Every structure is written in C-alpha cells, then in structure tokens.
Amino acid sequence: MKLDKTDKKLLSILQVDSTVSLNELAEAVNLTTTPCWKRLKRLEENGIISKRVALLNPEKLGLMFTAFVLIKTSNHSHEWYSHFVETVTPFPEVMEFYRMAGEYDYMMKVQVEDMKCFDLFYKKMVNSVEGISNVTSTFAMEPLKYTTALPLS
C-alpha cells in the first residue's frame, strides 16, 4: 500500500498521541471526519496500524533494570528454533526478541525490577531451553532515547 502525504501526517499524529479525536485528526490533515475515518480504517485493514496501546512508564512501575541478552546456540535446527521461540516469547520480562545475523544468534531486551529479578529470569530462561552455548548480558545504565514512533519520510 502506497502512503500519501495525508496518510503519513495521520500516522505521525497518532504515533505521538493515539487518543486524538477523529475531529482533531481530520482538522489537522484538512479533511472532513468521514474521509479521515475511511483513511484510518484503510490503514488498519492494511496492517499499517497494527494496534493502539497505552505506553507505560517503567520507572513509575519499579521496572528500572534493563538488560540486553545476547545468545549463541550450536543447534540451528528448525525444531530447536521453534521450541526456543515458543518457550521465550511468553516470558513477560522479554520486551523485544530478535533473531540476529553476526556473532550472536538471538538478542532480547529484558525489563525487570533489579539484578535479583534478572537473575531469576536468567535461570528460568536458561533452564527452559537446552542447547544454548553462550549467554552474554549487558545492562543499561541510563536510557538516552526511547521511542515507539517510526520515521515516516
């Protein structure tokens, strides 16, 4: 689906605040409400808008410990991969999870209260999956930038 300037402006506004009313959105992109609503529906139907959520402040919730976990495995079979993904994905501490190219096979971002909670997560994860050959964890000292807004050019 090709996005025009109006679609991109709608998406930019929604990425900053998804609670903006339809009237405000329509006015911001110089449309009436019906064509604006139709554009939003089309963006949703085409999967460009995948969901609308509330972003929570981890610090206010006591989840101030961010770890990046890099994993190597010697088993690259489809069965192992499927088991690993099915096992790790449900862990609520795992905020992001990627299959990587390069030195490490997988990377995840883990958000927990403190080092003790991270250690509990680590043991749970490592004991849940056989075949992990190396795990390296690094810890964020201070968040310098965090955004969920995608660059729309």
N, C-alpha and C positions, 0 to 999 in steps of 0.2 A: 504494500500500500504506500503510495506516494503522499507525503505530508506537504501541505502548502504552508504559507506564512501564518495563516489564521490558526491552523491546527497546532503549529509549533508554539504560537503565543498562548493558546489554551492550555497546552501541556506544561509550558513554563509556569503559568499561574498556578495550576493545580499541583505542581511539584513543590511549590512554596507553601500553599495552603489549600488542601482539598476540601475545606469546609466553605469555600467561597460560594455564595448563592448563584443560581443559574442567572438571575437578573444581573448581578455584578459581572459575571463571566461574559455574558452577552454584550454588556456595555463596554467592557474592556477590549473586546475584539470587533466592535462595531457591527454587531448582528442583533437581530431580534431574538427572543428566547427560543422560538421553535427551531430555526435553523441551527442555533447554538446547541440545543438539546440533541438534534439529529447528528451533529458532528461528534458530540460526546458519545452517543450510542454507537456510532460507526467506529470510533476509536476503541471502545470497549469490545465490540463484536470482533474486531480485527486483532485483539490481544495487545494493542499498544498500551492501553490502560489495563493492567492485569489485576490490580486491586487497589482499594483505598483504605489506608490504615492510619492509626494514631502512632506517632513515634514517641517512645517513652525516654525519659532521661535516666540513663543507667546510674548516674551518681546519686540522684534523689532516691533510687531504689536500693542503694547499697551495693550495686554491682560495679565496683570501681576497678576490678582487676581484669585486664585484657591480655590474653595470651595468643600468640600465633604459633601453631603447632605444625611442624613440618615432618612428614612421614615418608619413609622409604620401605619398600617391600621387595622381596625376591620373587614373590608369586604374582605374575601378571595375567593369570587366567581369568576368563570371564566369570567363572563361578566365584573365585575369591573376591573379585571386584564387586560383584553383585552382593555378596554376603557383607563385605565391608561397608558399602554404601547403605544397605538396609539396616545394619547394626548402628552405625554412627549417626545417620540423619535424624533419628528420633530424639537424640540427646538434646534437651532444651538449652544446654550451655553452648552448643555449637551454633554460632550465629551465621557463619559462612563456611562453605566446604567446597573445595576445588580439586579437580584432577589437574596435575601440573605437567609441564614439559621442563626438562632441565634436571638438576641434581636430585630434587625430591619428587616423589610421585604424587603426593597429596599435601594440601595445606588447609588448615581450618583456623577460623577465628573463634576463640572461646571467651565468653564473658561470664565471670563469676565474682563472688564477694571478695575473696582473698586467696592467698597462696594455699592455705589448708583446703579450701574448696576446690582449687585447681588440682591439687594432689589427689583428692578423692575422684575427681573427674578423670584424671590421667590413668589412675589404677583401674577404674571401671572400663575405660576405653581399651586399654592395652590387654586387659584380661578377657575382653569380649571377642577379640579377633586374634586368631593365630596367624603367623606369617609376617608380622611387622618386624623388619630387620633393624630399623633405626628410627628414633623419635628425637627431634630437636625442638625445644620450645624457647621462644623469646617472649619477653614481656614488655608491654608498652609502659613507658614512664609517664607520658602526658599526651593526650590527644591534641593534635595541632590542627587537623581538619577532619570533619566528618560531614558527609552529605549523602543524601539519597537522590539528589537531583542529577539526572543525566544531562550531559552537554548537548543541547539542541542547536545546531548551527544552521 
